[in-house]
Amino acid sequence: MSFPRSRTALFIIATLFATSACGGGGSLPSGAPQAGGAPPAFEAGKGVVPADNTSILKELTKDVVIGSTVDASNGDMGPRAISIAPETYGLKKGQLLVCNFEDKAGTVGNGTTLEVLDSTPGSKATRFYQGAAIQGCDGDAISQSNSVLAAGLMSHEVVEFAIPYGGTKYKLAKKYGSPIESPLADSVQLGAHEYAAEYAFVGDSKTGSLIDFSVNGFGHPNALQAVTGFAVNSKAPGHRLGPSGMQYVSKGDTVYVVDGVTNTIVAVTGVANLLEKDEIVVQPGGKTFDCKQKKFTCAHLVLAGKPLDGPLASALLPNGNLIVANTLGTANMLVELTPAGTVLDTKVVDTNGTQGVFGLVASGKSDSNTVLFYTDTNDNSVHELER
């Protein structure tokens, strides 16, 4: 099904004022287009430099444990995705929302809880929600309109929680199913303007698709498979890779997508204009793209190959750069890069040799006050990297 291109004006208004639901709020250089053209950061051949070549990761030398994510009632553990509340409404500004992917016995994909922690050391997890609707919880987000979304790899759906008008507590408001089949890891991102469309972006590890839908009553409310062709590995839940780690940047109207199968990071530009099924098709290998509406939206390769090795989660830094977490090779290695694909630094944050870092989120307003939170399934905790 297609929609008239005249609707794009509304969507562009929405995304121009958007911020990442997983923190950071970074942006590409000013002057980046809001349609399908590549933002200046990707046009290295024309001599345009990235927004910031300063390595933030190199400066984050102190690792602090924020707290355990183990659910106090049923023992769920195995933290995956992590988000930061942007405002105080239901949740408090700065609180952390974390998915548990495992049950008390450590069975991967059986976790059914969302936990909330304050972002200070010594915090205690409190349950936000428990239920089969989010079984295999591996993605979450908090919107600018204060909705909460959670993705369940094993429940095969994304669930929205909202506070009813006049209420004070979150309630399950909606479930998003087909064409969502196996939403993967840290994969729900949103961006919004108060009076325009607010969109969620979901990576699907079965179909290799990027799926989007509006969550605030504007735009198209039904899940749309807008981009397809990303590689997937179809392995057991604990080793699943595919399109994940979505991060939204308002300038350029761009969503970054990580694919751990092809070891690529892709920028989809002009996402406000994604209105047709399979509008962009990723070609085999993940480096080239068939864009049906190039004037409005397209995809561009940011980085391929080493040091990427099975990347899954990502974080957007306030300066517009990215940090991704590898799941293969050197366990628990973080990779920092610019929007142009220049690698700035790598860091191993857990040296026990077993992969455990599956969730990342950054917070701050400048290079000097940026911090990075990560989840670690090896100790079932949230950590903070700081100066």
C-alpha positions in Angstrom: 0.0 0.0 0.0 1.3 3.5 -0.8 0.5 6.9 0.5 0.5 10.2 -1.4 3.8 12.1 -1.2 2.0 15.2 -0.2 1.8 13.8 3.4 5.6 14.1 3.8 5.3 17.8 5.0 3.7 16.6 8.2 6.3 13.9 8.8 9.2 16.3 8.2 7.9 18.7 10.7 7.7 15.9 13.2 11.2 14.6 12.7 13.0 17.9 12.5 12.3 18.4 16.2 12.9 14.8 17.2 15.5 13.5 19.7 16.7 10.0 20.3 14.6 8.1 22.8 17.8 6.3 24.0 19.5 9.5 25.0 22.1 11.7 23.4 20.0 13.9 21.2 22.9 14.2 18.8 22.7 15.7 15.4 24.4 15.8 12.1 26.1 19.1 10.9 23.7 22.0 10.2 22.5 22.2 6.6 21.9 18.4 6.3 19.0 17.7 4.0 15.6 16.5 5.2 14.9 14.4 2.2 16.7 11.4 0.6 20.1 13.0 -0.1 23.1 11.9 2.0 23.9 14.3 4.9 27.1 16.2 4.5 28.9 13.8 6.9 28.7 11.0 4.4 30.1 13.0 1.4 33.8 12.6 2.3 34.8 12.8 -1.3 33.6 16.4 -1.3 35.8 17.4 1.6 33.1 17.7 4.2 34.4 16.7 7.7 32.4 14.9 10.4 30.7 16.9 13.1 33.3 16.0 15.8 36.5 14.0 15.6 37.0 14.0 19.4 36.9 10.5 20.9 34.5 10.5 23.8 35.0 6.8 24.6 38.7 7.4 25.2 37.9 9.9 27.9 35.5 7.6 29.7 37.9 5.8 32.0 35.8 5.2 35.1 33.4 2.2 35.2 30.7 2.6 37.9 28.0 0.0 38.7 24.6 1.6 38.9 22.7 -1.4 40.1 21.3 -4.9 39.5 18.5 -5.4 37.0 17.3 -8.7 38.6 13.6 -8.6 39.2 12.8 -8.8 42.9 9.7 -10.9 42.4 10.4 -13.5 39.7 14.2 -13.4 39.4 14.3 -12.4 35.7 17.7 -11.3 34.6 19.9 -10.9 31.6 19.6 -7.2 30.9 19.4 -6.1 27.3 18.1 -2.8 25.9 18.3 0.4 28.0 16.6 3.8 27.6 16.6 7.1 29.5 13.4 8.9 30.4 13.5 12.3 28.7 11.0 14.0 31.0 9.2 13.5 34.3 5.8 12.1 33.6 5.1 8.6 35.0 8.8 8.0 35.0 11.2 10.6 36.3 13.6 12.4 34.0 16.9 10.6 33.8 15.6 7.2 35.1 16.7 4.1 33.2 14.4 1.5 31.7 15.9 -1.9 31.1 14.7 -5.2 29.5 15.3 -8.5 31.1 15.9 -11.2 28.4 16.3 -14.3 30.7 14.3 -15.9 33.4 15.5 -16.9 36.9 17.0 -20.1 35.6 19.0 -18.2 33.0 16.9 -19.5 30.1 17.6 -17.1 27.2 14.5 -15.6 25.7 12.3 -16.3 28.7 12.6 -13.0 30.4 9.3 -11.1 30.7 10.1 -8.0 32.8 10.9 -4.3 32.3 12.8 -2.7 35.2 13.3 0.9 36.2 16.5 2.2 37.9 17.6 5.6 39.0 20.8 6.6 37.2 22.9 6.9 40.3 25.2 4.2 41.9 23.5 1.9 44.3 20.1 2.1 42.6 17.5 -0.7 43.2 15.5 -2.1 40.3 11.7 -1.7 40.5 9.4 -3.5 38.2 7.7 -1.5 35.4 5.9 -4.4 33.8 5.8 -8.2 33.7 3.9 -10.3 31.1 4.1 -12.7 28.2 3.5 -9.8 25.8 7.1 -8.9 26.1 8.7 -12.4 26.4 12.3 -12.2 25.3 12.3 -8.5 26.0 15.2 -7.1 24.0 14.1 -3.6 23.0 12.6 -0.6 24.8 12.1 3.2 24.3 10.5 6.1 26.0 8.8 8.6 23.7 8.7 12.4 23.9 4.9 12.0 24.5 5.8 9.7 27.4 4.7 6.4 25.9 6.9 3.4 26.7 7.5 0.7 24.1 9.0 -2.8 24.6 9.9 -5.4 22.0 9.6 -9.1 22.7 11.7 -11.4 20.5 9.8 -14.5 21.5 6.4 -12.8 21.8 6.8 -11.5 18.2 5.4 -8.1 18.9 6.0 -4.6 20.2 3.9 -3.4 23.1 3.0 0.2 23.9 2.3 1.5 27.4 0.7 4.8 28.1 -0.9 6.9 30.9 -4.6 7.3 30.3 -5.9 10.9 30.2 -6.3 12.0 33.8 -4.4 9.0 35.1 -1.1 8.6 36.9 0.0 5.1 36.1 1.1 3.3 32.9 -1.3 0.8 31.3 -0.9 -1.5 28.4 -2.3 0.5 25.5 -1.6 -1.3 22.2 0.2 -4.3 20.7 1.9 -4.1 17.3 2.1 -7.4 15.4 2.4 -8.3 11.7 4.6 -7.4 9.8 6.7 -7.5 13.0 7.8 -11.1 13.5 10.9 -11.2 15.6 11.9 -7.7 16.9 15.6 -7.7 17.7 17.6 -6.1 20.5 17.6 -2.4 21.5 15.6 -1.8 18.4 12.8 0.6 19.2 13.5 4.3 18.6 11.3 7.3 18.5 11.3 11.0 17.6 8.6 13.6 18.0 7.3 17.1 17.9 4.5 17.8 20.3 1.9 18.4 17.6 3.0 16.1 14.8 3.8 12.5 14.0 6.0 10.5 16.4 7.4 7.3 14.9 8.9 4.1 16.3 11.5 2.2 14.2 11.8 -1.6 14.8 14.4 -4.0 13.3 13.1 -7.5 12.6 15.5 -10.4 12.8 13.4 -12.8 10.9 12.5 -10.8 7.8 15.6 -8.5 7.8 13.3 -5.4 7.7 13.1 -1.9 9.2 9.5 -1.4 10.3 8.0 1.9 11.4 4.7 3.2 12.8 3.3 6.3 14.5 2.5 6.1 18.2 0.8 9.4 19.0 -2.2 9.6 16.7 -0.5 11.4 13.8 1.0 9.7 10.7 0.3 6.0 9.9 -0.5 4.0 13.0 -0.1 0.6 11.4 3.3 -1.1 11.2 4.9 -0.6 7.8 7.8 -2.7 6.4 9.6 0.3 4.9 13.1 -1.2 4.4 13.9 -4.8 3.7 16.9 -6.9 2.7 19.1 -6.6 5.8 20.9 -9.9 6.6 19.8 -12.1 9.4 21.4 -15.3 10.9 18.3 -17.1 12.2 20.2 -18.5 15.1 19.0 -19.3 18.6 17.6 -16.3 20.6 20.9 -15.7 22.5 22.9 -15.5 19.2 20.4 -13.7 17.0 21.8 -11.0 14.7 20.2 -8.7 12.1 19.0 -5.1 11.8 19.1 -3.6 15.3 20.5 -0.7 17.4 18.4 2.0 15.7 19.4 5.6 16.5 17.5 8.6 15.2 19.1 12.0 14.2 16.8 14.9 13.5 19.0 16.9 11.2 19.1 14.8 8.0 16.1 12.9 9.3 18.3 9.9 9.6 18.0 6.5 11.3 21.2 4.5 11.8 20.8 0.7 11.6 23.4 -1.8 12.8 23.6 -5.3 11.1 25.8 -7.8 12.9 25.5 -10.4 10.2 27.2 -8.3 7.5 29.2 -6.1 10.0 27.7 -2.9 8.6 26.3 0.3 9.8 23.8 1.9 7.5 22.2 5.4 7.5 18.6 5.6 6.2 18.0 9.3 5.3 14.7 11.0 4.8 12.9 8.5 7.0 9.9 10.9 7.3 9.3 10.0 3.7 9.1 6.2 4.2 5.5 5.7 3.1 5.6 2.5 0.9 6.3 -1.1 1.6 9.8 -2.1 0.7 10.6 1.4 -0.4 14.3 0.7 0.2 15.8 -2.7 -0.5 19.2 -3.6 0.9 21.2 -5.6 -1.6 23.2 -8.8 -0.6 26.2 -7.9 1.4 24.6 -4.9 3.0 26.6 -2.2 1.2 24.4 -1.1 -1.7 20.7 -0.2 -1.8 17.8 0.0 -4.2 15.9 3.2 -3.4 12.6 3.5 -5.2 12.1 7.2 -4.2 15.7 8.6 -4.3 14.4 12.1 -4.3 12.8 11.6 -0.9 14.6 8.8 0.9 17.6 6.5 0.5 20.2 4.5 2.4 24.0 5.0 2.6 26.8 2.8 4.0 28.6 4.3 7.0 31.0 1.5 7.9 31.6 -2.1 6.9 34.1 -4.7 8.3 36.6 -4.4 11.1 36.6 -3.5 13.9 32.9 -4.3 13.7 32.3 -8.0 14.7 28.7 -9.0 15.3 27.6 -5.5 16.5 24.1 -5.4 18.1 23.5 -2.4 20.3 24.4 1.2 19.7 24.3 4.6 21.3 24.1 8.1 19.9 26.4 10.6 21.5 25.4 14.2 22.0 28.0 15.3 19.4 26.4 13.1 16.7 28.9 10.2 16.8 28.0 6.6 17.5 29.2 3.8 19.8 28.3 0.2 19.0 28.9 -3.0 20.9 30.3 -6.1 19.3 29.0 -9.6 20.2 31.6 -11.7 18.4 35.4 -11.8 18.4 36.8 -9.8 21.3 34.0 -10.0 23.8 32.5 -6.8 25.0 34.3 -4.4 22.7 32.8 -1.0 22.1 33.6 0.8 18.9 33.2 4.6 18.5 32.8 6.2 15.1 31.8 9.4 13.4 28.8 9.7 11.0 31.3 9.5 8.2 32.5 6.1 9.3 35.9 7.1 10.9 36.7 4.9 13.8 37.8 7.0 16.8 38.4 4.4 19.5 37.7 0.9 20.8 37.4 -0.2 24.4 36.7 -3.6 26.1 34.5 -2.9 29.1 34.2 -6.5 30.5 37.3 -8.6 30.4 35.9 -12.0 31.5 35.8 -13.3 28.0 32.0 -14.0 27.8 29.9 -11.6 25.8 27.6 -9.6 28.0 27.1 -6.1 26.6 23.8 -5.9 24.8 22.5 -2.5 25.6 23.9 1.0 25.3 22.6 4.6 25.9 24.4 7.9 26.2 23.5 11.0 28.2 24.8 14.5 28.3 24.8 17.8 26.4 28.5 18.2 25.3 31.7 16.3 24.9 32.7 17.2 28.5 29.7 15.9 30.3 28.8 12.8 28.2 28.4 9.5 30.0 27.6 6.1 28.6 25.4 3.5 30.3 25.7 -0.2 29.3 24.0 -3.4 30.4 26.1 -6.4 31.2 24.5 -9.9 31.4 27.6 -11.3 33.1 26.8 -9.5 36.3 23.1 -8.6 35.6 23.8 -5.0 36.1 23.7 -1.5 34.6 27.1 0.2 34.4 28.1 3.8 33.7 31.3 4.9 31.9 32.3 8.3 33.0 35.3 10.5 33.3 
